[in-house]
Amino acid sequence: MRMILGLILSIFAGSAIAAPQDAVFPSIDGGTIALRDYAGQPVLVVNTASQCGFTYQYDGLQALYDRFRDQGLIVLAIPSDDFNQELGSAAEVKEFCEVNFGLTLPMTDMMHVRGASAHPFYKAVKAETGFEPSWNFNKILIDGHGAVVGTWGSSARPDSGDIPRQIELLLN
């Protein structure tokens, strides 16, 4: 019933989505990134910012992606200026990440991750779990069926501790 209600709301609201796995993002490389394309795979979604004190975590995100990519993990970076720490354009963000961190993981265009202007993915996660990014580099892990299985704040290192353990559980 909840899924049907969500689909009805998405039809009438235009930008709403029924569940996190229904999200479609504009890609920083052009085109779109649809979470449905990753059905059956875990996805770690991280709101990022290039001028944040946690920007060093790009290294950990790339390491995590490199470690588990062949097993199916997707790490999706979502640049956002919601906390006034992102560069001025998506092109600047892309160049910064490539030059300074050698990122090869998928990345969306810049977008809002909290509040009334948040991307529908973040609104759906908040509606489902109550979680909303409170700063940059918050992490949301979605299983292969689209369910949110974990959320972490900025200080959780992506390449150590609970995050890799949860990913390993999903991949096995």
Beta strands, then each sheet from edge to edge (+ up, - down):
strand 1: 24-26
strand 2: 32-34
strand 3: 43-48
strand 4: 74-79
strand 5: 139-142
strand 6: 148-152
sheet 1: 1+ 2-
sheet 2: 4+ 3+ 5- 6+
end
